[in-house]
Amino acid sequence: MVPTIRDEVYRIAREVLRNAFRHAHARRIEAEILYDEQQFRLRVRDDGKGMDPQVLERAAHANRVLVSHDRRTMLRHFRERLEAGSPTAGLLIVAQHVPIAAVAEAIIVLWAASEPVDLRDQAYHLQSLHRHASTS
């Protein structure tokens, strides 16, 4: 692996593991790294408490789009906030096999094709990029 990429991967993995331990209060954390000449995959699973509601609140008020591959937890948080009548940040669920370049391109297209407030309360799945949920 190229040294600059290796260093960046190390920083990302360290941050993910730190977040699982510090913020999710996970007792069990699994990390898997797979790579070859064509791809790189870092998968982290934990038994933590999930996304901090304050992070979701700040993201919604700042008209942010959250990107995650965690369909189960993130869609549950998204649905709970909608049902409670709370504003929800936009959500882009990314299948684990989708290359990072495709994720970046999808975010750029979403951002260019809409105003930030238009993405609020919307959830998309990056495979076909179709909308899952909406309050509108």
KAWOWO-V310031 format. One record per run of one state. SS is the DSSP state (hx for helix, st for strand, lp for the rest). FROM is the first residue (numbers start at 1). LEN is the number of residues. If there is no record, write none. Layout:
# KAWOWO-V310031
SS	FROM	LEN
SS	FROM	LEN
This chain:
# KAWOWO-V310031
lp	1	2
hx	3	20
lp	23	6
st	29	7
lp	36	4
st	40	7
lp	47	6
hx	53	9
lp	62	3
st	65	4
lp	69	2
hx	71	13
lp	84	6
st	90	5
lp	95	5
hx	100	13
lp	113	3
hx	116	4
lp	120	3
st	123	4
lp	127	3
st	130	4
lp	134	3
